[in-house]
Amino acid sequence: MKISELSRRTGVPVASIKYFRREGLLPAGRATAATLAEYGEEHAQRLRLIKALTTLGGLSIAATRDVLTAVDRSNSTDGTLKAISYALPVPVAQAPTGDADEEAHAESAAEADVAGLIEAMDWQVPDASPHIRGLTTTLKELRRLDADYRPERLVAYAELARSIARLDLERAAAFEDSSTLAEQAVVVLALSGPLLELLRRLAQEDQVRRRTSFEEPDTRG
């Protein structure tokens, strides 16, 4: 297909396709003339992945290039998922800075909480995982608010998270092609947070209604 058809099929403007090609994100097409090239389904698939990474994932061009390189080099489902997971922004609660000694104590306590949780769950997670740092920062803020999210209280939530992760991996295992897997992984990992939060809020709303004598407001005039 020509670049105009590739643009139509993927919804990516021709100018963007050329830009992605110059930046090394998209392979060149097969030259058919001095200024013409033919593109295949692999180019359309790569463009969908680039769109997913830059729009859903919110990655910069440089970060997208790094992910694509990792995906191309990966020869396993786990390697592809790791490349995507580590590239996407880590959700972190923004904790205000305070007294240095208090901050150090809070940091140490949160690190101990996270270590305790990982040990209780027997999770195989490297110390360098960005998600450990994100959870540590979040727990530190929760401690500051006296939310009492200690490891023993978090285990029940972690068990639910493990079940969700298994579902995600089962879904990913259905895709053998690394590009298709990567595209689906971005969709799952980028959208699962908002999706799960909305499901949680709907469930909370249901529980509130069941536990209280909630009355619908009268909206009639």
C-alpha positions in Angstrom: 0.0 0.0 0.0 1.1 3.6 -0.6 1.7 6.0 2.3 -1.7 7.6 1.7 -3.4 4.3 2.2 -1.3 3.5 5.2 -2.4 6.9 6.7 -6.1 6.2 6.0 -6.0 2.7 7.5 -4.2 3.8 10.7 -5.5 7.3 11.2 -2.0 8.6 11.4 -1.3 11.7 9.2 1.2 11.3 6.4 3.4 14.0 8.0 3.5 12.0 11.2 4.3 8.8 9.4 7.3 10.5 7.7 8.3 11.9 11.1 8.2 8.5 12.8 10.3 7.1 9.9 12.9 9.8 10.3 13.1 9.2 14.0 13.7 5.5 13.5 10.4 4.4 15.0 9.0 3.1 11.7 11.0 1.0 9.2 11.2 2.3 5.7 8.9 1.0 3.1 10.0 -1.0 0.0 11.2 1.5 -2.6 9.3 1.4 -5.8 10.6 4.6 -7.3 12.9 7.5 -6.4 10.2 9.1 -4.2 7.7 6.3 -3.8 7.6 3.3 -1.4 5.2 0.4 -0.7 4.1 -0.4 2.9 2.8 -3.6 4.3 0.7 -4.8 7.2 3.8 -4.8 9.5 4.0 -1.0 9.0 0.3 -0.6 9.9 0.8 -2.7 13.0 3.9 -0.8 14.1 2.0 2.5 13.7 -0.8 1.3 15.9 1.8 0.4 18.5 3.4 3.8 18.2 0.0 5.5 18.6 -0.7 3.3 21.7 2.6 4.2 23.3 2.4 7.9 22.6 -1.3 8.5 23.3 -2.4 5.9 25.8 1.0 5.4 27.3 1.9 9.1 27.2 5.5 8.3 26.2 7.9 10.7 24.5 9.4 9.9 21.1 12.7 9.0 22.8 11.0 6.7 25.3 8.8 5.1 22.6 12.0 4.4 20.6 13.5 2.7 23.6 10.4 0.5 24.1 10.3 -0.4 20.4 13.9 -1.4 20.5 13.3 -3.6 23.6 10.3 -5.2 22.0 12.1 -5.9 18.8 15.0 -7.5 20.7 12.7 -9.5 23.0 12.0 -13.1 22.1 9.5 -13.9 24.8 6.2 -12.7 26.1 7.7 -11.9 29.5 10.4 -9.8 27.9 7.9 -7.8 25.9 5.6 -7.2 28.9 8.6 -6.1 31.0 9.7 -3.6 28.4 6.2 -2.1 28.2 5.6 -2.2 32.0 8.9 -0.5 32.9 8.4 2.2 30.2 4.9 3.4 31.2 4.7 6.1 33.8 4.6 4.8 37.4 1.6 6.0 39.4 3.1 7.7 42.5 1.4 9.8 45.2 3.1 13.1 45.4 4.1 13.5 49.0 5.0 17.0 50.3 8.5 17.5 51.7 8.9 18.2 55.4 11.5 17.9 58.1 14.5 15.9 56.9 14.6 13.6 59.9 10.9 13.0 59.7 11.1 12.3 56.0 14.0 9.8 56.5 12.0 8.0 59.2 8.9 7.9 57.1 10.9 6.7 54.1 12.4 3.9 56.2 9.1 2.8 57.6 7.5 2.8 54.1 10.4 0.7 52.7 9.9 -1.8 55.5 6.2 -2.0 54.8 6.8 -2.7 51.1 9.5 -5.3 51.9 7.1 -6.9 54.3 4.3 -7.0 51.7 6.5 -8.5 49.0 7.8 -11.1 51.4 4.3 -12.0 52.5 3.1 -12.3 48.9 6.3 -14.2 47.9 6.6 -11.9 44.9 9.6 -12.3 42.7 10.3 -8.6 42.1 13.8 -7.1 41.7 14.9 -4.3 44.1 15.4 -2.0 41.1 11.7 -2.2 40.0 10.3 1.3 39.6 7.0 0.0 41.0 8.7 -0.7 44.4 9.7 3.0 44.5 6.2 4.1 43.5 4.6 1.9 46.2 7.1 3.1 48.8 6.3 6.8 48.1 2.6 6.1 48.1 2.7 4.2 51.4 4.8 7.0 52.9 2.0 9.5 52.1 -0.7 7.2 53.4 1.3 6.9 56.7 1.4 10.6 56.9 -2.4 10.7 56.6 -2.7 8.0 59.3 -4.4 5.7 56.7 -2.9 2.6 58.4 -2.1 0.7 55.2 0.3 -1.7 56.8 1.5 -4.9 55.0 -1.0 -7.1 56.8 -3.9 -4.9 55.7 -2.5 -4.7 52.1 -2.2 -8.4 51.6 -5.9 -8.7 50.8 -5.6 -6.0 48.2 -2.4 -7.6 46.9 -4.2 -10.9 46.5 -6.7 -9.2 44.3 -4.0 -7.6 42.3 -2.3 -10.9 41.8 -5.6 -12.4 40.4 -5.8 -9.4 38.0 -2.2 -9.8 36.9 -2.9 -13.5 36.1 -5.8 -12.5 34.0 -3.6 -10.0 32.1 -0.9 -12.5 31.5 -3.5 -15.1 30.3 -4.8 -12.6 27.8 -1.3 -11.7 26.7 -0.4 -15.3 26.1 -2.9 -15.5 23.3 -0.8 -13.2 21.2 2.3 -14.8 19.7 3.5 -11.9 17.5 5.6 -9.5 19.6 4.2 -6.4 17.9 0.6 -7.5 18.5 1.4 -8.5 22.0 3.1 -5.1 22.7 0.1 -3.2 21.3 -2.3 -5.1 23.5 0.0 -4.8 26.5 0.0 -1.0 26.2 -3.8 -1.0 26.0 -4.1 -3.3 29.1 -1.4 -1.7 31.2 -2.3 1.9 30.3 -6.1 1.5 30.6 -6.4 -1.1 33.4 -5.7 1.5 36.1 -8.7 3.8 35.2 -10.9 0.7 34.4 -10.2 -1.0 37.7 -10.7 2.3 39.6 -14.1 2.8 38.0 -15.1 -0.8 38.8 -13.9 -0.3 42.4 -16.0 2.9 42.7 -19.1 1.2 41.3 -18.6 -1.7 43.8 -18.2 0.8 46.6 -21.3 2.7 45.5 -23.2 -0.6 45.5 -21.9 -1.5 49.0 -22.8 2.0 50.4 -26.4 1.6 49.0 -26.7 -1.8 50.6 -25.4 -0.7 53.9 -27.3 2.5 54.3 -30.8 3.7 53.7 -29.8 5.8 50.8 -32.5 7.8 49.1 -32.3 9.1 45.6 -32.7 12.9 45.5 -35.9 14.2 44.1 -35.0 15.9 40.9 -38.5 16.7 39.9 -39.4 20.4 39.8 
